[in-house]
Each structure stands twice: as structure tokens, then as C-alpha cells.
Amino acid sequence: MKTIVITGASSGIGMETACVLCKKGHQIIAVGHSMENCERANKRILTEAPDAKIVWFAADLMQQREVIDISL
């Protein structure tokens, strides 16, 4: 099992990637733009992969301040 960081995990390709990797048993560190989007994506992923090991962070990675905050 690997630990994988996915940015943009709360929608689109990022969410699909997170879902597939969770189904394969990998641990995911997921980053989404807002906590609301992260929660919505988490619910969807858990319906398809109930044993998912996924941790969510909300951050706008275009903002240097938020990049620093998330890395601490």
C-alpha cells in the first residue's frame, strides 16, 4: 500500500483517481479547493470504496500562504 497525494481531488479527474486508488487499497492525502467540495467528494468516494483511507485538506494552492499552511 502506498500513500499518494492528489491535488484537485474534490472533482473531475482528481476525484476519479482518488476513488480508483482507494479501491486498490492505497492511502490518499486529498486536497480540494473548499471543505464543502471535499466533504461532497468524500461521501461519493466512500459509497464506492467504504474502506477508503483518505484524509482531506482544503486549500487554494495558487495562494502561497495556503501552501505553507497545509505543509505544516
Steps between C-alpha positions, in 0.01 A plus 500: 500500500631844406413844631414728210431876496238617251429866438168593348353188659157648568381486137566374151805290420646555847193355671483205261870430557455515877205261478685245286807510722289464817336192350849356448578551870732799479497772765410837349580852613248705304500875442193688381417865452238524777400283794145483365628346175728266697210375712283441193780310325576299813138381521507388138832319536384324816189370321726330244788413734361466855840402643678799344789646693478862395587823679377833363652848503334811360742743338534730205847400381523816290540689830851463649363559850271197472780282360707584808205443736421157355862386522530571872 
